[in-house]
């Protein structure tokens, strides 16, 4: 039987600070995600003191101390998603969901070469197009293209990869400077 509190005590300034510090110590995070977490805790537990806490000031202090680094987190997340084969659109969506601004999302947008390489990674990992066990017929190729579109790749890139003659051709295209076969 768990000893779960049904009526947790309202938060105080020091307790809110402890929660924030524990959160940034445990998770790499953004200002937006930390703000959402603290607001959720305040909503769940309430506030025990007269004046409501200034969450933005607390977050600004954590940014100044280096505990929260939006640009570093965005770079890490974008690189991770690209290594797993996701496209530029999905990278942008993930960064937006983390509360990052348009300017930072644009700065982290992968270049054309990184987009092509991520598409080939996804195709290899999911056995799409030329990486399939059997030569795909037209309906199967369309399903493969749809899977790549859902992963955030542009239609032209998805088509190029799925319709490549063989895995070597797809990989050469991904590594080329201009992106042409």
Kinemage of the C-alpha trace (Angstrom):
@kinemage 1
@onewidth
@group {chain A} dominant
@subgroup {mainchain}
@vectorlist {calphas} color= white
{ca unk a 1} P 0.000 0.000 0.000
{ca unk a 2} L 1.472 3.360 -0.994
{ca unk a 3} L 1.550 6.313 1.337
{ca unk a 4} L 0.212 8.799 -1.208
{ca unk a 5} L -0.953 12.143 0.148
{ca unk a 6} L -4.513 13.020 -0.712
{ca unk a 7} L -4.241 16.598 0.519
{ca unk a 8} L -0.690 17.789 -0.113
{ca unk a 9} L 0.373 20.899 1.772
{ca unk a 10} L 0.252 24.228 -0.107
{ca unk a 11} L 3.582 25.386 -1.484
{ca unk a 12} L 5.813 27.939 0.158
{ca unk a 13} L 8.635 29.944 -1.434
{ca unk a 14} L 11.404 27.589 -0.265
{ca unk a 15} L 9.427 24.483 -1.279
{ca unk a 16} L 8.758 25.890 -4.756
{ca unk a 17} L 12.480 26.612 -5.091
{ca unk a 18} L 13.257 23.010 -4.049
{ca unk a 19} L 10.842 21.648 -6.655
{ca unk a 20} L 12.353 23.830 -9.378
{ca unk a 21} L 15.909 22.874 -8.441
{ca unk a 22} L 15.058 19.166 -8.331
{ca unk a 23} L 13.404 19.432 -11.752
{ca unk a 24} L 16.358 21.124 -13.476
{ca unk a 25} L 18.770 18.744 -11.742
{ca unk a 26} L 16.883 15.734 -13.068
{ca unk a 27} L 15.915 16.898 -16.561
{ca unk a 28} L 17.532 18.936 -19.296
{ca unk a 29} L 14.785 21.473 -19.859
{ca unk a 30} L 13.692 24.740 -21.409
{ca unk a 31} L 12.280 27.872 -19.813
{ca unk a 32} L 8.847 27.003 -21.203
{ca unk a 33} L 8.866 23.457 -19.826
{ca unk a 34} L 10.059 24.625 -16.398
{ca unk a 35} L 7.371 27.338 -16.342
{ca unk a 36} L 4.665 24.764 -17.221
{ca unk a 37} L 5.915 22.421 -14.485
{ca unk a 38} L 5.939 25.103 -11.788
{ca unk a 39} L 2.521 26.443 -12.789
{ca unk a 40} L 1.110 22.912 -12.693
{ca unk a 41} L 2.528 22.391 -9.182
{ca unk a 42} L 1.042 25.706 -8.020
{ca unk a 43} L -2.324 24.753 -9.496
{ca unk a 44} L -2.250 21.285 -7.887
{ca unk a 45} L -1.115 22.347 -4.424
{ca unk a 46} L -1.960 26.003 -4.055
{ca unk a 47} L 0.092 28.724 -2.422
{ca unk a 48} L 0.558 29.164 1.320
{ca unk a 49} L 1.845 32.744 1.386
{ca unk a 50} L 0.076 36.037 0.674
{ca unk a 51} L 1.976 37.144 -2.406
{ca unk a 52} L 1.952 34.733 -5.368
{ca unk a 53} L 5.481 33.696 -6.436
{ca unk a 54} L 7.197 35.313 -9.397
{ca unk a 55} L 7.914 32.225 -11.496
{ca unk a 56} L 9.460 34.278 -14.285
{ca unk a 57} L 12.017 35.775 -11.889
{ca unk a 58} L 12.913 32.298 -10.601
{ca unk a 59} L 13.351 31.007 -14.162
{ca unk a 60} L 15.429 34.053 -15.143
{ca unk a 61} L 17.734 33.361 -12.192
{ca unk a 62} L 18.111 29.720 -13.278
{ca unk a 63} L 18.929 30.851 -16.824
{ca unk a 64} L 21.539 33.267 -15.450
{ca unk a 65} L 23.062 30.477 -13.352
{ca unk a 66} L 23.165 28.206 -16.406
{ca unk a 67} L 20.719 25.633 -15.033
{ca unk a 68} L 18.372 26.233 -17.973
{ca unk a 69} L 19.761 26.711 -21.487
{ca unk a 70} L 17.162 26.869 -24.253
{ca unk a 71} L 19.700 26.978 -27.096
{ca unk a 72} L 21.693 24.051 -25.730
{ca unk a 73} L 18.556 21.999 -25.179
{ca unk a 74} L 17.276 22.832 -28.681
{ca unk a 75} L 20.575 21.815 -30.273
{ca unk a 76} L 20.605 18.528 -28.343
{ca unk a 77} L 16.982 17.731 -29.213
{ca unk a 78} L 17.343 18.625 -32.907
{ca unk a 79} L 20.486 16.518 -33.280
{ca unk a 80} L 18.861 13.598 -31.486
{ca unk a 81} L 15.787 13.663 -33.716
{ca unk a 82} L 17.886 13.923 -36.881
{ca unk a 83} L 20.052 10.973 -35.812
{ca unk a 84} L 16.861 8.946 -35.370
{ca unk a 85} L 15.742 9.883 -38.893
{ca unk a 86} L 13.110 12.546 -38.287
{ca unk a 87} L 12.692 15.415 -40.715
{ca unk a 88} L 12.839 19.182 -40.331
{ca unk a 89} L 9.104 19.568 -39.746
{ca unk a 90} L 9.095 17.123 -36.827
{ca unk a 91} L 12.190 18.789 -35.371
{ca unk a 92} L 10.428 22.164 -35.505
{ca unk a 93} L 7.289 20.716 -33.930
{ca unk a 94} L 9.234 19.174 -31.053
{ca unk a 95} L 11.036 22.443 -30.372
{ca unk a 96} L 7.771 24.372 -30.517
{ca unk a 97} L 6.113 21.978 -28.060
{ca unk a 98} L 8.969 22.650 -25.652
{ca unk a 99} L 8.033 26.336 -25.680
{ca unk a 100} L 10.909 27.583 -27.820
{ca unk a 101} L 10.415 30.695 -29.934
{ca unk a 102} L 10.299 30.826 -33.709
{ca unk a 103} L 13.717 32.465 -33.932
{ca unk a 104} L 15.452 29.654 -32.045
{ca unk a 105} L 13.519 26.998 -34.005
{ca unk a 106} L 14.679 28.607 -37.259
{ca unk a 107} L 18.249 28.658 -36.004
{ca unk a 108} L 18.082 24.905 -35.262
{ca unk a 109} L 16.484 24.002 -38.599
{ca unk a 110} L 18.657 21.361 -40.299
{ca unk a 111} L 20.389 22.203 -43.554
{ca unk a 112} L 19.610 20.335 -46.787
{ca unk a 113} L 22.410 17.799 -46.319
{ca unk a 114} L 21.259 16.938 -42.791
{ca unk a 115} L 17.678 16.537 -44.044
{ca unk a 116} L 18.775 14.115 -46.773
{ca unk a 117} L 20.911 12.102 -44.366
{ca unk a 118} L 18.084 11.885 -41.818
{ca unk a 119} L 15.718 10.634 -44.531
{ca unk a 120} L 18.127 7.835 -45.445
{ca unk a 121} L 18.572 6.948 -41.760
{ca unk a 122} L 14.804 6.609 -41.381
{ca unk a 123} L 14.469 4.569 -44.585
{ca unk a 124} L 17.255 2.220 -43.486
{ca unk a 125} L 15.852 1.873 -39.958
{ca unk a 126} L 12.262 1.285 -41.084
{ca unk a 127} L 13.218 -0.678 -44.223
{ca unk a 128} L 11.562 1.745 -46.616
{ca unk a 129} L 12.123 2.047 -50.353
{ca unk a 130} L 15.398 0.489 -51.480
{ca unk a 131} L 16.094 -0.775 -47.947
{ca unk a 132} L 12.988 -3.029 -47.987
{ca unk a 133} L 13.481 -6.782 -48.019
{ca unk a 134} L 11.607 -7.058 -51.301
{ca unk a 135} L 11.336 -4.565 -54.143
{ca unk a 136} L 8.236 -2.507 -53.191
{ca unk a 137} L 5.330 -2.252 -55.613
{ca unk a 138} L 3.531 1.042 -56.231
{ca unk a 139} L 1.049 0.855 -53.297
{ca unk a 140} L 3.876 -0.122 -50.943
{ca unk a 141} L 6.056 2.748 -52.201
{ca unk a 142} L 3.163 5.146 -51.530
{ca unk a 143} L 2.906 3.784 -47.971
{ca unk a 144} L 6.644 4.252 -47.548
{ca unk a 145} L 6.406 7.847 -48.763
{ca unk a 146} L 3.507 8.460 -46.361
{ca unk a 147} L 5.588 7.092 -43.474
{ca unk a 148} L 8.404 9.473 -44.349
{ca unk a 149} L 5.989 12.398 -44.553
{ca unk a 150} L 4.644 11.543 -41.081
{ca unk a 151} L 8.240 11.521 -39.838
{ca unk a 152} L 8.528 15.150 -40.969
{ca unk a 153} L 10.302 14.855 -44.317
{ca unk a 154} L 9.429 16.941 -47.351
{ca unk a 155} L 7.679 15.170 -50.231
{ca unk a 156} L 10.571 15.651 -52.668
{ca unk a 157} L 13.046 14.105 -50.240
{ca unk a 158} L 10.727 11.213 -49.359
{ca unk a 159} L 10.191 10.438 -53.042
{ca unk a 160} L 13.900 10.569 -53.817
{ca unk a 161} L 14.746 8.099 -51.080
{ca unk a 162} L 11.849 5.694 -51.607
{ca unk a 163} L 12.267 5.641 -55.387
{ca unk a 164} L 16.049 5.163 -55.313
{ca unk a 165} L 17.265 2.180 -57.350
{ca unk a 166} L 19.220 0.646 -54.476
{ca unk a 167} L 20.519 1.506 -51.006
{ca unk a 168} L 23.857 2.674 -52.398
{ca unk a 169} L 22.166 5.186 -54.705
{ca unk a 170} L 20.114 6.595 -51.812
{ca unk a 171} L 23.187 6.940 -49.610
{ca unk a 172} L 25.221 8.590 -52.386
{ca unk a 173} L 22.400 11.060 -52.972
{ca unk a 174} L 22.242 11.866 -49.241
{ca unk a 175} L 25.990 12.500 -49.123
{ca unk a 176} L 26.156 14.554 -52.335
{ca unk a 177} L 26.592 18.329 -52.216
{ca unk a 178} L 23.650 19.215 -54.417
{ca unk a 179} L 21.221 16.432 -53.560
{ca unk a 180} L 20.871 15.189 -57.145
{ca unk a 181} L 21.430 11.597 -58.253
